[in-house]
């Protein structure tokens, strides 16, 4: 039914989805409820990005410590507790699938959802929540 390339793509997509689900932590989102766009962005980040990125404000612990990463492990996204990314760069990374050529899928969120995630990342990245 599927050729070898199609099976490989389907398996890769399933692996990315499984990694995202497995990486979701038990922490809660820690964003001001007065900022609906950032709050929605945090929820989307927790659902779609937590498998590969650490970001305490979203309850995400997906990034692995450097000592645990090997050259074949390409699911170690930036830790947004320590790395600040502004809105424009976050939106561009969401649209094109990151900047490093790793396995981040492009358009993992789109439209207003992408803008909300970029707002959240731009506002809360680079600092641990209080």
C-alpha positions as CSV (number, residue, x, y, z in Angstrom):
1,X,0.0,0.0,0.0
2,X,2.7,2.5,1.0
3,X,6.1,2.7,-0.7
4,X,9.2,2.7,1.4
5,X,9.6,6.5,1.4
6,X,6.0,7.0,2.5
7,X,6.4,4.5,5.3
8,X,9.5,6.2,6.5
9,X,7.8,9.6,6.5
10,X,4.8,8.3,8.4
11,X,7.0,6.6,11.0
12,X,9.1,9.8,11.4
13,X,5.9,11.8,12.0
14,X,4.6,9.2,14.5
15,X,8.0,9.4,16.3
16,X,7.8,13.2,16.5
17,X,4.3,13.0,17.9
18,X,5.2,10.4,20.4
19,X,8.2,12.4,21.5
20,X,6.0,15.5,22.0
21,X,3.5,13.6,24.1
22,X,6.2,11.8,26.2
23,X,8.0,15.0,26.8
24,X,5.1,16.8,28.4
25,X,5.9,17.4,32.0
26,X,3.5,17.5,35.0
27,X,4.2,21.2,35.7
28,X,1.5,23.7,35.1
29,X,1.6,26.8,32.9
30,X,2.8,29.9,34.8
31,X,1.6,32.9,32.8
32,X,-0.5,35.9,33.8
33,X,-4.1,35.2,33.1
34,X,-4.4,38.9,32.2
35,X,-2.5,38.3,29.0
36,X,-4.9,36.0,26.9
37,X,-2.6,35.8,23.9
38,X,0.4,34.7,26.0
39,X,-1.7,32.4,28.0
40,X,-3.1,30.7,24.9
41,X,0.5,30.6,23.5
42,X,1.7,28.9,26.7
43,X,-1.0,26.2,26.4
44,X,-0.2,25.6,22.8
45,X,3.5,25.4,23.6
46,X,2.8,22.9,26.3
47,X,0.8,20.8,23.8
48,X,3.0,21.1,20.7
49,X,6.5,22.0,21.8
50,X,7.2,20.5,25.2
51,X,8.7,17.3,23.8
52,X,11.8,19.1,22.6
53,X,12.0,22.4,24.5
54,X,12.3,23.2,28.2
55,X,10.3,26.2,29.2
56,X,9.2,26.4,32.9
57,X,6.5,29.0,32.1
58,X,4.8,26.4,30.0
59,X,5.5,23.5,32.3
60,X,7.8,22.0,29.6
61,X,10.9,19.9,30.3
62,X,11.8,18.6,26.9
63,X,15.4,19.7,26.5
64,X,18.0,17.3,27.6
65,X,21.1,18.4,29.6
66,X,24.1,18.7,27.2
67,X,25.8,15.8,28.8
68,X,23.0,13.5,27.8
69,X,22.9,14.6,24.1
70,X,24.7,12.5,21.5
71,X,25.4,13.4,17.8
72,X,22.4,11.3,16.7
73,X,19.9,12.9,19.1
74,X,18.2,15.7,17.1
75,X,15.3,16.3,19.4
76,X,17.0,18.5,21.9
77,X,15.5,21.9,21.2
78,X,16.7,25.2,22.8
79,X,16.0,25.6,26.5
80,X,13.8,28.8,26.7
81,X,14.4,29.2,30.4
82,X,17.9,30.3,29.6
83,X,17.6,31.5,25.9
84,X,15.6,34.6,25.0
85,X,14.0,34.7,21.6
86,X,12.0,37.7,20.5
87,X,8.6,37.6,18.9
88,X,9.8,38.0,15.2
89,X,12.4,35.3,15.5
90,X,10.1,32.9,17.3
91,X,7.4,33.4,14.6
92,X,10.0,32.8,11.8
93,X,11.3,29.6,13.6
94,X,7.7,28.3,13.9
95,X,7.0,28.9,10.2
96,X,10.2,27.5,8.8
97,X,10.9,24.7,11.4
98,X,13.6,26.2,13.6
99,X,16.9,27.5,12.5
100,X,19.3,24.6,13.0
101,X,18.0,22.2,10.4
102,X,16.9,19.8,13.2
103,X,13.6,17.9,13.1
104,X,11.3,20.7,14.2
105,X,8.4,20.6,11.8
106,X,7.6,23.8,10.0
107,X,4.2,25.3,10.8
108,X,3.7,23.1,13.9
109,X,1.1,25.8,14.7
110,X,-0.3,28.3,12.2
111,X,-2.2,31.5,11.9
112,X,-3.3,33.1,15.2
113,X,-2.0,30.0,17.1
114,X,1.5,30.7,15.8
115,X,1.3,34.3,16.7
116,X,0.1,33.4,20.2
117,X,3.0,31.0,20.7
118,X,5.5,33.6,19.4
119,X,4.0,36.2,21.8
120,X,4.4,33.8,24.7
121,X,8.0,32.9,23.7
122,X,9.0,36.5,23.1
123,X,7.6,37.7,26.4
124,X,8.6,34.9,28.8
125,X,11.8,33.3,27.3
126,X,15.2,33.9,28.8
127,X,14.0,34.0,32.4
128,X,12.6,31.5,34.8
129,X,9.2,32.4,36.2
130,X,9.1,33.9,39.7
